[in-house]
Amino acid sequence: MEVINQNVVRKDNTLLALTHLSQLLHYVTGVGGFIVPLVLWLATRRTVEGMDEHGKAVINLQLSLLLYLVISIPAILAFGIGLLGLMAVGILGFVLPIVNAVKAANGESPSNFMTIRFL
């Protein structure tokens, strides 16, 4: 019996776009916007071309938004500056996944605006 290596790399821009759009699950479930993209990235990073780059961008964005959120909450006590930070996190968390999904569908690299590179 012969074993054949099944590591075929395929191009799937739709899956890349869905990975970015799955971040919007935060607005529905609260935590799904981090878990679902993480699972998609870990499951397909070796079989889909570009998934490693886009998956890292998604996780870095989510970790950056979490860090900005943690910094903004105590900053509310400092003259309400944290309220602006919370609004910025909400806007960035909604707009950047959509922008990156469009870029992924067109075969472009994701935007790293306001993203700290953890991975």
C-alpha positions in Angstrom: 0.0 0.0 0.0 1.4 3.4 -1.0 0.9 6.5 1.0 0.5 9.7 -1.1 1.3 13.1 0.4 -2.0 15.1 0.4 -0.4 18.6 1.1 -1.8 20.3 -2.0 -1.8 24.1 -1.7 -4.9 25.7 -3.3 -5.9 29.2 -3.9 -9.2 30.1 -2.1 -9.8 33.8 -1.9 -13.4 33.2 -0.7 -12.2 31.3 2.4 -9.7 34.1 3.1 -12.5 36.7 2.9 -14.8 34.6 5.1 -12.0 34.3 7.7 -11.8 38.1 7.9 -15.6 38.5 8.0 -15.9 35.9 10.8 -14.4 38.5 13.1 -17.8 40.3 13.0 -19.2 37.4 15.1 -18.0 39.5 18.1 -21.1 41.7 17.5 -23.4 38.6 17.6 -21.8 36.1 20.1 -19.2 38.2 22.0 -16.3 35.7 21.6 -16.9 34.1 18.3 -14.9 36.8 16.5 -11.7 35.4 17.9 -12.3 31.7 18.1 -13.8 31.1 14.6 -10.9 32.8 12.7 -8.4 31.1 14.9 -9.8 27.7 14.1 -10.0 28.5 10.4 -6.4 29.7 10.4 -5.1 26.7 12.3 -7.0 24.2 10.2 -6.1 25.6 6.7 -2.9 27.5 7.0 -0.9 24.8 5.2 -3.4 24.0 2.6 -4.7 27.4 1.4 -2.3 29.9 -0.3 -2.1 33.1 1.7 -4.0 31.8 4.8 -1.0 32.0 7.0 -0.5 35.7 6.3 -4.2 36.6 6.5 -4.8 34.4 9.6 -1.9 36.1 11.4 -3.4 39.5 10.4 -6.8 38.5 11.9 -5.3 37.3 15.2 -3.0 40.3 15.5 -6.0 42.6 14.8 -8.1 40.9 17.5 -5.3 40.9 20.1 -4.6 44.6 19.3 -8.2 45.5 19.7 -8.3 43.7 23.0 -5.3 45.5 24.2 -6.8 48.9 23.2 -10.0 47.9 25.0 -8.1 47.1 28.2 -6.3 50.4 28.0 -9.4 52.4 27.3 -11.5 51.2 30.2 -9.3 52.7 33.0 -8.7 55.8 30.8 -12.4 56.6 31.2 -11.5 57.9 34.6 -9.0 60.3 33.1 -11.4 63.0 31.8 -13.4 60.5 29.7 -10.6 60.0 27.2 -11.4 56.3 27.4 -14.8 56.8 25.8 -13.1 58.0 22.6 -10.9 54.9 22.8 -13.9 52.6 23.2 -15.6 54.2 20.2 -12.4 53.9 18.1 -12.1 50.2 19.1 -15.8 49.7 18.0 -15.3 51.4 14.7 -12.0 49.7 13.9 -13.4 46.3 14.9 -16.2 46.7 12.4 -14.5 48.5 9.5 -11.1 46.7 9.3 -12.5 43.2 8.9 -14.7 44.4 6.0 -11.8 46.2 4.3 -9.5 43.2 4.7 -12.2 40.8 3.4 -12.4 42.9 0.2 -8.7 42.9 -0.1 -8.5 39.1 0.4 -11.2 38.6 -2.2 -9.1 40.6 -4.7 -6.0 38.6 -3.8 -4.2 41.5 -2.0 -2.4 41.5 1.3 -4.4 42.6 4.4 -4.2 46.1 5.9 -2.3 46.4 9.2 -3.7 49.8 10.2 -3.4 50.2 14.0 -2.4 46.6 14.4 0.4 45.5 16.7 2.3 42.4 15.3 2.2 39.8 18.0 2.6 36.8 15.6 
